[in-house]
Amino acid sequence: MTHTTRGGAPKDHASCSHAGIPQGRSAGFSWMLVVALVVCLGLAACSSSQGVSGQTPARSAQSGPRITVAMVTHGQAFDPFWALVKKGAQTAATDFNVNLVYRSPSTTNPQEEASLISQAAAGKPKGLVVTIPDAAALSPAVKQASSAGIPVIVMNVGASVYQDVGGLTFVGQDEIAAGQEAGREMTSNGVTKALCVIHEEKNTALADRCDGFAKAMQAKGGSVTVLHVNGARLNDAANAIEAALKKDPSINGVLATGIIGFNAAGGALQSLGKFGTTKLGTFDVSAQDLNAVINGKALFVIDQQPFLEGYMAVQVSAFEARYGQHPFGPVFTGPSLITTANAAQVLQLYKSTGIPLFNGGYPT
């Protein structure tokens, strides 16, 4: 399941020549080339080239012994984003004859994630997919796995460090570029001073989003204040955002770096009577943020397409294990810009995953 931006036609992962390629203005040429190659290798109509095994990949993806791929993420149990990642990974596991073993800590805890990576590597899977939100804490465990001969794919966060830890490639979003996309959209809608809300500690991806956002805002003469809140305590987070907005009434835009942050920001703006008047943007899809865009209460959602992200990470891992083939550069699944022009279409497309989008908390 993928979607396009700006009202483009939807495409699913069974399409061949342009499968999964976002049509938004941020999609890179390298993404198109890599995804076209990877997806076409896995689908029956696309390739007749021989893999390392001497078999045609398209005809042999589900033949032979089942292989095990371990996926270890930092995804917090209460964060609905990761249900979509996991669903995409499970779908790819079915398509490519993979036994997927998924692990994650209950809350973002790099030390616990490192322990889970070591445990997964000890089982000697044919492939290992990891996220790296904290390079200092996670690099030793990832390097140990790659040094032991386990092919490692870095997913979601770690685009700038995947090569340093022995990773073969990266699947996910360039977070700096995604933040810049948000900044351009904010400034084009008249925002001059913004609050960027980070809801999860020790996650460099969220900090990168705010950094890119600030750079784009500053390029147009605007400014950004970064606010850290505890996303696990939604009421406290909303109160902290409300206090920041009261302290500086000149703030006319709020960017949330994820679903939890959006709900907290929405609650704060509602309490202040500014929900729908203060410009609001967010990262990652939920039923509420998409409906807020549709109803004109929010400007945009930046989507990294988590279903596709999980799917392609497992697909790339399986192809490396079976054929010794992998993309020699990052595979970018975002940023995909969702605005009023395509929000209703995207909402329908996400229903096809079978995973209900998050629908709870603020705004009520």
Secondary structure, DSSP 8 states (H G I E B T S, - for coil): ----STT-----TT-STTTT---STT--HHHHHHHHHHHHHTSTTT-----TTSS-HHHHTT-SS-EEEEEE----TT-THHHHHHHHHHHHHHHTTEEEEEE--SS--HHHHHHHHHHHHHT--SEEEE--S-HHHHHHHHHHHHHTT--EEEEES-TTTTTTTT-SEEEEE-HHHHHHHHHHHHHHTT--EEEEEE-STT-HHHHHHHHHHHHHHHHTT-EEEEEE--TTSHHHHHHHHHHHHHH-TT--EEEESSHHHHHHHHHHHHHTT-BTTBEEEEES--HHHHHHHHTTSS-EEEE--HHHHHHHHHHHHHHHHHHS---SS-EEEE-EEE-TTTHHHHHHHHHTTS------SS--
